[in-house]
Amino acid sequence: MSGFGGFLLRRTLGTVVTLLAISVLVYVVFYATPGNVAQISCGPRCSPAQVHQVAEQLRLGDPLYLRYWHFLEGIVAGQDLSTGTSVAHCSAPCLGVSYQDDQQVTGIILTKLPVSLSLVAGAMVLWLVIGVGTGVLSAWRRGRFTERVLTGLTLAGWATPVFVLGLVLMIVVCGQLQLLPFPQYVGFGEDPEQWAWNLLLPWLSFALVEAAPFARLTRAAMLETLAEDHIRTFRAYGVSERTIVVRHALRGALAPVIALNANNVGSAIGGAVLMESLFGLPGIGQELVHAVKVVDLPVVTGMVLVIGFFVVIANALADVLFAVADRRVVLA
C-alpha cells in the first residue's frame, strides 16, 4: 500500500505500539516496584483482610507478565471486580477500582474529563488565534516599532508563570473591575452561555502563556518563507504584500504550528493541574493531585494512562494534519 493510505496505516500501527509501550511502562512503574503493592493500593486504613482481598484482585501471586495481561485485558474487554461480598462487572476500558472511594476509576475519569477538555479546547482556540496572529503581524512588520512591541509582549508572556498570570487576572478582572464572575464550572449541557462565561478567564490565562511559543514559531517560519525565491517572484509580478503574507507565507508556516499545537494539547490536558487548582475547576488534574495525596494508586495509574493516551493521539492526529498540509511528508 502506498500513498496517503499507506501513510495512515503506518501512523495507526505506530500509535497502537506506542500506547502498548506506555501501558507496559505505567504498569511496571506502579505495580511491579518493590514494596507491598496491595497495601499501597488499598491505603493505610485498610485491614489485613482488605489488603488480602486487594492482593487477590490484583493477582499479585501470578507472574508479572500474566498480571500485566489481565490488566491489559481489562482495558480492552473489561473484567469482573470483587467487592468482598459481591462481584461487579467493570466495562471496557476498565482501569480498576478506587479503594479509597469504592468507585470504578473509569467512572471517576469520565466525570472529571469534560472539565479538563473544556478548559483545554477553549484555551487552544485562543492561543492559536493570539499566537499565530501575533507571529504573522510581527513578521509582516519586521523591523518596525510594532514588531518590537509584540516581541516584548511575547517574551513577557513566555516568562510569566501561568498561575501568577491567572491569579493577577482573577484579582483585577473578577475582584476589582468585576467584569467577569469568579470561575465556577457549569456543564455545557446545563447552560452553554454560563459554561463559556465562567471559563473565559481560565481560557484567557492559559492562552496568554501558551500563545508565546506559537507567536515566535510562526514569526520564524513566516520570515523563512518570505525569504524564498517564489515569494520574490510574486513581488516582482506585483502581487500585494497582504496576499503574499496571508495566502502564501502563512500556509508555508502552518506545518510546524500544527506539530507544536499537538504537543501542547496533549500535554495541556495533564498539565492543567495548576489552572484547575487555581480556579477551582474539578477536572482530572485536580483529581490527580487528590489521588496522589491520599495514595489512591488505581486512580493515579488510570489518570496517567489517560493523559498518555491523549498525548499520543494528539501527536498522531498532528502527523495526519501535517501530511495533509504538506504532501511531501507522505512520500518521506
C-alpha angles and dihedrals in degrees: 000000000000139000125034093334091057091046091051092049092050092050092048093051090046090051092051092049091049092050090050090050091051092050091051092048094047093047093049093047096049105029107027100049121111115273139059100312092181092054092046092048094047096044135236094286096059121114121233089257091054091047089052090050091051090049090054092046091051089046091229090167092064125085115273095250091053092048090052091048091056089047091052091043089056091053093049103034107010128241144224116261123202117225094187096256099040144009120249124194116233110204122220128306086045113178097174132259131292108242090197097056099019090232132126111261092225090058092050092051094046089053093052100035098078090060093053093043090050091051095047097041095053093042090049092058091050097045091050093049094044097038100043092040092051092047093050093048092047092052092045092050096040113166094012131110091258091060093050092051093048092046090052092050090048093053091047091052092048093050097046116092110237094234091053093051092045093050093049092048092048092051094046103034100035102026109034105021095028091210093139133026120251104270115269117165116244118181117250091233092053098052120345093193094052089042091060095037093054093045096046095092095047089047092051094045092050094043097049091059097039093046092067098077090043091054093050094043093048092048093050093046092046093051091049091050094045089057094057123109098247090057090054088050091054090051091049089055090053100253109163118256092236091057092047093051099043103034103033114016096041092050090054090050096052098081097070090041090057091051093048092047091054091054091047096049094048095046094039092064090060095031096055091092094110094047094048092047093046095049097033095244112162097224133137091273092060091043090052091054090050092048091052091049094053093036094240095170099184091053092047090049093048093047092050091050092049092048090049089049092055093047092052095043092047091052092046090052089049090055090054093047089045090055091048091051094045117027091193088078091066091057094048 
